[in-house]
């Protein structure tokens, strides 16, 4: 999305958790003269406040018009709810939900001043919580609820609130790049009874996910990718829609079925959809 805006000749204030990241290196290497980096850690309220003040100082120039504010932060941690230590629960709550709310709240008056669009990247998990992603699903459902409420609040001020459900782009991003370390933290935090109960299942679960949950270089989505068209629409449609979905036929089929089937059938469909290992006693 930053690249799309730069190519449209817009200046981009990009927030980065670190100047050592791959994304920082590729966006702030001097080739993009209109890229303005700001370091911000969504787990640290003082860092959020410092970033807000920096951005407000930049936008105090009356010749600059705020076009859009994009919330695209997320930590996704696979694992059953019983496995997750407090650290992994808190990180998802802060990065996926509390951080974006605090960050956006500090800039809402500027959105209102310039009638800029607020873009929020949520998830299909906000519509149907998935096993193994209980905390992630909860944060995205809460983010969707917040977006729905704030849309009503900002509508009288002419501020569009745009939500994006991007579908699965696990193999095109680093959203699960830290999953191996998450598994280490889960195992370290388990009691002996939990290890005895879940040991073989936990290892099958880990073996299944580790090959696809690997670090990947920051890069553009493939040419012609449907998600690129969705992001482009959310950014540049003259009259943006409230919701943009990148929804392959498989997603549409399953989520339609989830909405209309009884629990017993829906539970089986959800397991088919997520296609993850399941616990087997004994």
C-alpha positions as YAML, in Angstrom:
chain: A
units: angstrom
residues:
- id: 1
  name: UNK
  ca: [0.00, 0.00, 0.00]
- id: 2
  name: UNK
  ca: [2.93, 2.32, 0.70]
- id: 3
  name: UNK
  ca: [4.33, 1.56, -2.76]
- id: 4
  name: UNK
  ca: [0.95, 2.21, -4.38]
- id: 5
  name: UNK
  ca: [0.75, 5.63, -2.73]
- id: 6
  name: UNK
  ca: [4.34, 6.52, -3.62]
- id: 7
  name: UNK
  ca: [3.68, 5.57, -7.24]
- id: 8
  name: UNK
  ca: [0.64, 7.88, -7.14]
- id: 9
  name: UNK
  ca: [3.08, 10.67, -6.22]
- id: 10
  name: UNK
  ca: [1.84, 10.94, -2.63]
- id: 11
  name: UNK
  ca: [4.13, 11.40, 0.34]
- id: 12
  name: UNK
  ca: [3.91, 8.49, 2.77]
- id: 13
  name: UNK
  ca: [4.52, 8.58, 6.50]
- id: 14
  name: UNK
  ca: [5.34, 4.96, 7.25]
- id: 15
  name: UNK
  ca: [5.57, 3.55, 10.77]
- id: 16
  name: UNK
  ca: [8.16, 0.85, 11.43]
- id: 17
  name: UNK
  ca: [8.85, -1.10, 14.59]
- id: 18
  name: UNK
  ca: [12.56, -0.97, 13.77]
- id: 19
  name: UNK
  ca: [15.00, 0.60, 11.30]
- id: 20
  name: UNK
  ca: [16.50, -2.89, 10.93]
- id: 21
  name: UNK
  ca: [13.45, -4.38, 9.23]
- id: 22
  name: UNK
  ca: [13.37, -5.58, 5.63]
- id: 23
  name: UNK
  ca: [10.41, -3.30, 4.91]
- id: 24
  name: UNK
  ca: [12.30, -0.28, 6.24]
- id: 25
  name: UNK
  ca: [15.32, -1.11, 4.07]
- id: 26
  name: UNK
  ca: [13.23, -1.40, 0.91]
- id: 27
  name: UNK
  ca: [11.05, 1.66, 1.47]
- id: 28
  name: UNK
  ca: [13.57, 4.03, 3.05]
- id: 29
  name: UNK
  ca: [16.66, 3.38, 0.94]
- id: 30
  name: UNK
  ca: [16.74, 6.83, -0.63]
- id: 31
  name: UNK
  ca: [14.99, 5.76, -3.82]
- id: 32
  name: UNK
  ca: [11.66, 7.04, -2.51]
- id: 33
  name: UNK
  ca: [12.13, 10.75, -1.80]
- id: 34
  name: UNK
  ca: [8.61, 11.10, -0.40]
- id: 35
  name: UNK
  ca: [8.91, 8.28, 2.14]
- id: 36
  name: UNK
  ca: [8.96, 9.58, 5.73]
- id: 37
  name: UNK
  ca: [9.80, 6.89, 8.31]
- id: 38
  name: UNK
  ca: [8.57, 7.00, 11.91]
- id: 39
  name: UNK
  ca: [9.59, 4.34, 14.43]
- id: 40
  name: UNK
  ca: [6.66, 3.11, 16.54]
- id: 41
  name: UNK
  ca: [6.10, 0.10, 18.80]
- id: 42
  name: UNK
  ca: [2.38, -0.61, 19.24]
- id: 43
  name: UNK
  ca: [3.13, -2.51, 22.47]
- id: 44
  name: UNK
  ca: [4.53, 0.68, 24.04]
- id: 45
  name: UNK
  ca: [2.07, 3.52, 24.72]
- id: 46
  name: UNK
  ca: [4.88, 6.07, 25.07]
- id: 47
  name: UNK
  ca: [6.17, 5.06, 21.63]
- id: 48
  name: UNK
  ca: [2.68, 5.46, 20.18]
- id: 49
  name: UNK
  ca: [2.34, 8.91, 21.72]
- id: 50
  name: UNK
  ca: [5.76, 9.97, 20.44]
- id: 51
  name: UNK
  ca: [4.85, 8.82, 16.92]
- id: 52
  name: UNK
  ca: [1.55, 10.72, 17.09]
- id: 53
  name: UNK
  ca: [3.37, 13.91, 18.06]
- id: 54
  name: UNK
  ca: [5.87, 13.46, 15.22]
- id: 55
  name: UNK
  ca: [3.08, 12.94, 12.70]
- id: 56
  name: UNK
  ca: [1.08, 15.88, 14.04]
- id: 57
  name: UNK
  ca: [4.15, 18.09, 13.66]
- id: 58
  name: UNK
  ca: [4.53, 17.02, 10.02]
- id: 59
  name: UNK
  ca: [0.84, 17.63, 9.31]
- id: 60
  name: UNK
  ca: [0.87, 21.04, 11.01]
- id: 61
  name: UNK
  ca: [2.11, 22.39, 7.68]
- id: 62
  name: UNK
  ca: [-1.08, 23.82, 6.18]
- id: 63
  name: UNK
  ca: [0.12, 23.00, 2.67]
- id: 64
  name: UNK
  ca: [-0.07, 19.28, 3.49]
- id: 65
  name: UNK
  ca: [-3.38, 17.46, 3.18]
- id: 66
  name: UNK
  ca: [-3.93, 14.15, 5.00]
- id: 67
  name: UNK
  ca: [-5.43, 11.75, 2.47]
- id: 68
  name: UNK
  ca: [-5.67, 8.48, 4.43]
- id: 69
  name: UNK
  ca: [-4.67, 6.79, 7.65]
- id: 70
  name: UNK
  ca: [-4.09, 3.05, 7.30]
- id: 71
  name: UNK
  ca: [-4.09, 0.57, 10.18]
- id: 72
  name: UNK
  ca: [-2.39, -2.60, 8.96]
- id: 73
  name: UNK
  ca: [-0.71, -4.03, 12.05]
- id: 74
  name: UNK
  ca: [-1.18, -7.63, 13.12]
- id: 75
  name: UNK
  ca: [0.39, -10.46, 15.05]
- id: 76
  name: UNK
  ca: [-1.07, -13.89, 14.28]
- id: 77
  name: UNK
  ca: [-0.25, -16.70, 16.67]
- id: 78
  name: UNK
  ca: [-1.46, -20.24, 15.96]
- id: 79
  name: UNK
  ca: [-2.06, -22.41, 18.98]
- id: 80
  name: UNK
  ca: [-4.85, -23.68, 21.19]
- id: 81
  name: UNK
  ca: [-6.05, -21.19, 23.81]
- id: 82
  name: UNK
  ca: [-4.73, -23.33, 26.68]
- id: 83
  name: UNK
  ca: [-1.23, -23.23, 25.22]
- id: 84
  name: UNK
  ca: [-0.84, -19.46, 24.95]
- id: 85
  name: UNK
  ca: [1.21, -17.76, 27.70]
- id: 86
  name: UNK
  ca: [0.24, -14.30, 28.85]
- id: 87
  name: UNK
  ca: [2.98, -12.69, 26.76]
- id: 88
  name: UNK
  ca: [1.53, -13.99, 23.48]
- id: 89
  name: UNK
  ca: [-2.01, -13.04, 24.47]
- id: 90
  name: UNK
  ca: [-0.97, -9.52, 25.41]
- id: 91
  name: UNK
  ca: [1.10, -8.95, 22.29]
- id: 92
  name: UNK
  ca: [-1.85, -9.81, 20.04]
- id: 93
  name: UNK
  ca: [-4.21, -7.63, 22.09]
- id: 94
  name: UNK
  ca: [-1.84, -4.68, 21.91]
- id: 95
  name: UNK
  ca: [-0.68, -4.90, 18.30]
- id: 96
  name: UNK
  ca: [-3.97, -5.99, 16.74]
- id: 97
  name: UNK
  ca: [-6.39, -3.92, 18.80]
- id: 98
  name: UNK
  ca: [-5.27, -1.56, 21.58]
- id: 99
  name: UNK
  ca: [-2.38, -0.05, 19.60]
- id: 100
  name: UNK
  ca: [-4.41, 0.84, 16.50]
- id: 101
  name: UNK
  ca: [-7.20, 2.32, 18.66]
- id: 102
  name: UNK
  ca: [-4.76, 4.51, 20.60]
- id: 103
  name: UNK
  ca: [-2.85, 5.52, 17.47]
- id: 104
  name: UNK
  ca: [-5.98, 6.40, 15.50]
- id: 105
  name: UNK
  ca: [-7.54, 8.16, 18.47]
- id: 106
  name: UNK
  ca: [-4.60, 10.55, 18.60]
- id: 107
  name: UNK
  ca: [-5.14, 11.59, 14.98]
- id: 108
  name: UNK
  ca: [-8.93, 11.58, 14.59]
- id: 109
  name: UNK
  ca: [-9.17, 15.38, 14.65]
- id: 110
  name: UNK
  ca: [-6.81, 15.51, 11.65]
- id: 111
  name: UNK
  ca: [-8.90, 12.93, 9.82]
- id: 112
  name: UNK
  ca: [-11.93, 15.11, 10.51]
- id: 113
  name: UNK
  ca: [-10.12, 18.31, 9.50]
- id: 114
  name: UNK
  ca: [-9.07, 16.94, 6.10]
- id: 115
  name: UNK
  ca: [-11.95, 14.49, 5.60]
- id: 116
  name: UNK
  ca: [-9.33, 11.81, 5.12]
- id: 117
  name: UNK
  ca: [-10.32, 8.18, 4.81]
- id: 118
  name: UNK
  ca: [-9.61, 5.78, 7.67]
- id: 119
  name: UNK
  ca: [-8.60, 2.36, 6.36]
- id: 120
  name: UNK
  ca: [-8.62, -0.63, 8.69]
- id: 121
  name: UNK
  ca: [-7.29, -4.02, 7.66]
- id: 122
  name: UNK
  ca: [-9.28, -6.63, 9.55]
- id: 123
  name: UNK
  ca: [-9.75, -10.31, 8.75]
- id: 124
  name: UNK
  ca: [-12.29, -12.92, 7.76]
- id: 125
  name: UNK
  ca: [-11.65, -14.23, 11.29]
- id: 126
  name: UNK
  ca: [-13.69, -11.24, 12.48]
- id: 127
  name: UNK
  ca: [-16.73, -12.89, 10.89]
- id: 128
  name: UNK
  ca: [-16.06, -16.45, 12.05]
- id: 129
  name: UNK
  ca: [-13.62, -17.25, 14.85]
- id: 130
  name: UNK
  ca: [-11.35, -20.17, 13.97]
- id: 131
  name: UNK
  ca: [-9.89, -22.87, 16.25]
- id: 132
  name: UNK
  ca: [-6.20, -22.33, 16.83]
- id: 133
  name: UNK
  ca: [-6.66, -18.58, 16.32]
- id: 134
  name: UNK
  ca: [-8.88, -17.74, 19.28]
- id: 135
  name: UNK
  ca: [-7.05, -14.59, 20.42]
- id: 136
  name: UNK
  ca: [-6.35, -13.38, 16.88]
- id: 137
  name: UNK
  ca: [-10.02, -13.92, 15.98]
- id: 138
  name: UNK
  ca: [-11.13, -12.06, 19.10]
- id: 139
  name: UNK
  ca: [-8.93, -9.05, 18.33]
- id: 140
  name: UNK
  ca: [-10.10, -8.87, 14.73]
- id: 141
  name: UNK
  ca: [-13.77, -9.22, 15.74]
- id: 142
  name: UNK
  ca: [-13.27, -6.36, 18.21]
- id: 143
  name: UNK
  ca: [-11.51, -4.28, 15.55]
- id: 144
  name: UNK
  ca: [-14.43, -4.88, 13.18]
- id: 145
  name: UNK
  ca: [-16.87, -3.81, 15.90]
- id: 146
  name: UNK
  ca: [-14.85, -0.66, 16.55]
- id: 147
  name: UNK
  ca: [-14.71, 0.15, 12.83]
- id: 148
  name: UNK
  ca: [-18.48, -0.28, 12.56]
- id: 149
  name: UNK
  ca: [-19.14, 2.02, 15.52]
- id: 150
  name: UNK
  ca: [-16.64, 4.72, 14.59]
- id: 151
  name: UNK
  ca: [-18.04, 4.77, 11.05]
- id: 152
  name: UNK
  ca: [-21.32, 6.09, 12.47]
- id: 153
  name: UNK
  ca: [-19.45, 8.66, 14.56]
- id: 154
  name: UNK
  ca: [-17.33, 9.99, 11.68]
- id: 155
  name: UNK
  ca: [-19.97, 9.86, 8.97]
- id: 156
  name: UNK
  ca: [-21.40, 13.31, 9.86]
- id: 157
  name: UNK
  ca: [-17.90, 14.74, 9.38]
- id: 158
  name: UNK
  ca: [-17.47, 13.26, 5.90]
- id: 159
  name: UNK
  ca: [-14.76, 10.82, 6.98]
- id: 160
  name: UNK
  ca: [-15.07, 7.45, 5.18]
- id: 161
  name: UNK
  ca: [-14.21, 4.44, 7.34]
- id: 162
  name: UNK
  ca: [-13.06, 1.63, 5.06]
- id: 163
  name: UNK
  ca: [-12.52, -1.94, 6.19]
- id: 164
  name: UNK
  ca: [-10.46, -4.47, 4.23]
- id: 165
  name: UNK
  ca: [-10.78, -8.23, 4.65]
- id: 166
  name: UNK
  ca: [-7.75, -9.45, 2.72]
- id: 167
  name: UNK
  ca: [-8.28, -13.22, 2.86]
- id: 168
  name: UNK
  ca: [-5.28, -15.48, 3.36]
- id: 169
  name: UNK
  ca: [-1.94, -14.14, 2.22]
- id: 170
  name: UNK
  ca: [0.15, -16.27, 4.56]
- id: 171
  name: UNK
  ca: [2.65, -17.17, 1.83]
- id: 172
  name: UNK
  ca: [3.06, -13.53, 0.72]
- id: 173
  name: UNK
  ca: [3.76, -11.95, 4.10]
- id: 174
  name: UNK
  ca: [5.56, -12.26, 7.40]
- id: 175
  name: UNK
  ca: [2.45, -12.34, 9.56]
- id: 176
  name: UNK
  ca: [3.45, -15.81, 10.84]
- id: 177
  name: UNK
  ca: [7.23, -15.48, 10.57]
- id: 178
  name: UNK
  ca: [7.69, -15.78, 14.34]
- id: 179
  name: UNK
  ca: [5.52, -18.87, 14.78]
- id: 180
  name: UNK
  ca: [8.48, -21.15, 15.63]
- id: 181
  name: UNK
  ca: [9.48, -18.89, 18.54]
- id: 182
  name: UNK
  ca: [5.82, -18.75, 19.60]
- id: 183
  name: UNK
  ca: [5.77, -22.56, 19.78]
- id: 184
  name: UNK
  ca: [8.93, -22.47, 21.93]
- id: 185
  name: UNK
  ca: [7.24, -20.03, 24.32]
- id: 186
  name: UNK
  ca: [4.10, -22.18, 24.49]
- id: 187
  name: UNK
  ca: [6.02, -25.36, 25.29]
- id: 188
  name: UNK
  ca: [8.18, -23.61, 27.89]
- id: 189
  name: UNK
  ca: [5.07, -22.32, 29.66]
- id: 190
  name: UNK
  ca: [3.21, -25.64, 29.81]
- id: 191
  name: UNK
  ca: [2.88, -27.65, 32.99]
- id: 192
  name: UNK
  ca: [3.97, -31.28, 33.06]
- id: 193
  name: UNK
  ca: [0.31, -32.33, 32.95]
- id: 194
  name: UNK
  ca: [-0.30, -30.22, 29.83]
- id: 195
  name: UNK
  ca: [2.82, -31.61, 28.15]
- id: 196
  name: UNK
  ca: [1.65, -35.13, 28.89]
- id: 197
  name: UNK
  ca: [-1.85, -34.38, 27.55]
- id: 198
  name: UNK
  ca: [-0.84, -32.47, 24.43]
- id: 199
  name: UNK
  ca: [2.74, -33.63, 23.70]
- id: 200
  name: UNK
  ca: [2.21, -35.69, 20.54]
- id: 201
  name: UNK
  ca: [-0.59, -33.45, 19.27]
- id: 202
  name: UNK
  ca: [1.51, -30.33, 19.92]
- id: 203
  name: UNK
  ca: [4.39, -31.80, 17.91]
- id: 204
  name: UNK
  ca: [2.10, -32.75, 15.00]
- id: 205
  name: UNK
  ca: [0.63, -29.25, 15.11]
- id: 206
  name: UNK
  ca: [4.08, -27.68, 15.08]
- id: 207
  name: UNK
  ca: [5.40, -29.94, 12.32]
- id: 208
  name: UNK
  ca: [2.38, -29.08, 10.17]
- id: 209
  name: UNK
  ca: [2.78, -25.30, 10.46]
- id: 210
  name: UNK
  ca: [6.52, -24.72, 10.57]
- id: 211
  name: UNK
  ca: [7.18, -25.28, 6.82]
- id: 212
  name: UNK
  ca: [4.70, -22.55, 5.84]
- id: 213
  name: UNK
  ca: [5.39, -20.19, 8.76]
- id: 214
  name: UNK
  ca: [8.82, -19.06, 7.61]
- id: 215
  name: UNK
  ca: [10.31, -15.54, 7.28]
- id: 216
  name: UNK
  ca: [9.92, -14.09, 3.79]
- id: 217
  name: UNK
  ca: [11.40, -11.00, 2.16]
- id: 218
  name: UNK
  ca: [9.19, -7.91, 1.95]
- id: 219
  name: UNK
  ca: [7.87, -7.77, -1.58]
- id: 220
  name: UNK
  ca: [4.97, -6.70, -3.76]
- id: 221
  name: UNK
  ca: [2.11, -9.10, -4.33]
- id: 222
  name: UNK
  ca: [2.33, -10.90, -7.69]
- id: 223
  name: UNK
  ca: [1.18, -8.94, -10.75]
- id: 224
  name: UNK
  ca: [-2.55, -9.30, -11.28]
- id: 225
  name: UNK
  ca: [-3.11, -10.54, -7.73]
- id: 226
  name: UNK
  ca: [-6.70, -9.98, -6.60]
- id: 227
  name: UNK
  ca: [-5.56, -8.51, -3.31]
- id: 228
  name: UNK
  ca: [-3.71, -5.73, -5.14]
- id: 229
  name: UNK
  ca: [-6.95, -4.69, -6.83]
- id: 230
  name: UNK
  ca: [-8.75, -4.70, -3.45]
- id: 231
  name: UNK
  ca: [-6.07, -2.53, -1.83]
- id: 232
  name: UNK
  ca: [-6.04, -0.16, -4.80]
- id: 233
  name: UNK
  ca: [-9.81, 0.26, -4.56]
- id: 234
  name: UNK
  ca: [-9.73, 0.94, -0.83]
- id: 235
  name: UNK
  ca: [-7.05, 3.57, -1.35]
- id: 236
  name: UNK
  ca: [-8.19, 5.31, -4.51]
- id: 237
  name: UNK
  ca: [-11.87, 4.74, -5.26]
- id: 238
  name: UNK
  ca: [-13.44, 8.20, -5.37]
- id: 239
  name: UNK
  ca: [-16.35, 7.01, -3.23]
- id: 240
  name: UNK
  ca: [-14.91, 4.14, -1.20]
- id: 241
  name: UNK
  ca: [-17.06, 1.21, -0.10]
- id: 242
  name: UNK
  ca: [-17.45, 0.40, 3.57]
- id: 243
  name: UNK
  ca: [-16.00, -3.08, 3.02]
- id: 244
  name: UNK
  ca: [-13.52, -4.51, 0.54]
- id: 245
  name: UNK
  ca: [-13.03, -8.26, 0.49]
- id: 246
  name: UNK
  ca: [-10.47, -10.42, -1.24]
- id: 247
  name: UNK
  ca: [-12.65, -13.48, -1.22]
- id: 248
  name: UNK
  ca: [-11.69, -16.49, -3.35]
- id: 249
  name: UNK
  ca: [-14.59, -18.82, -4.16]
- id: 250
  name: UNK
  ca: [-13.49, -21.17, -1.35]
- id: 251
  name: UNK
  ca: [-13.84, -18.38, 1.21]
- id: 252
  name: UNK
  ca: [-17.21, -17.30, -0.15]
- id: 253
  name: UNK
  ca: [-18.52, -20.86, -0.13]
- id: 254
  name: UNK
  ca: [-17.40, -21.69, 3.39]
- id: 255
  name: UNK
  ca: [-18.35, -18.39, 5.01]
- id: 256
  name: UNK
  ca: [-21.78, -18.49, 3.41]
- id: 257
  name: UNK
  ca: [-22.22, -22.02, 4.77]
- id: 258
  name: UNK
  ca: [-20.97, -20.94, 8.23]
- id: 259
  name: UNK
  ca: [-23.73, -18.33, 8.38]
- id: 260
  name: UNK
  ca: [-26.58, -20.66, 7.49]
- id: 261
  name: UNK
  ca: [-25.79, -24.10, 8.94]
- id: 262
  name: UNK
  ca: [-26.55, -25.49, 12.43]
- id: 263
  name: UNK
  ca: [-23.66, -25.70, 14.88]
- id: 264
  name: UNK
  ca: [-22.95, -29.43, 14.38]
- id: 265
  name: UNK
  ca: [-22.54, -28.98, 10.64]
- id: 266
  name: UNK
  ca: [-20.75, -25.65, 10.99]
- id: 267
  name: UNK
  ca: [-18.20, -27.16, 13.37]
- id: 268
  name: UNK
  ca: [-17.34, -29.85, 10.81]
- id: 269
  name: UNK
  ca: [-17.13, -27.24, 8.03]
- id: 270
  name: UNK
  ca: [-14.83, -25.02, 10.08]
- id: 271
  name: UNK
  ca: [-12.46, -27.93, 10.63]
- id: 272
  name: UNK
  ca: [-12.52, -28.66, 6.89]
- id: 273
  name: UNK
  ca: [-11.90, -25.00, 6.09]
- id: 274
  name: UNK
  ca: [-8.92, -24.49, 8.37]
- id: 275
  name: UNK
  ca: [-7.51, -27.98, 7.63]
- id: 276
  name: UNK
  ca: [-5.38, -28.16, 10.78]
- id: 277
  name: UNK
  ca: [-4.36, -31.18, 12.85]
- id: 278
  name: UNK
  ca: [-6.91, -32.12, 15.52]
- id: 279
  name: UNK
  ca: [-6.48, -33.51, 19.01]
- id: 280
  name: UNK
  ca: [-6.92, -37.25, 19.39]
- id: 281
  name: UNK
  ca: [-7.13, -38.65, 22.90]
- id: 282
  name: UNK
  ca: [-4.87, -41.49, 23.88]
...
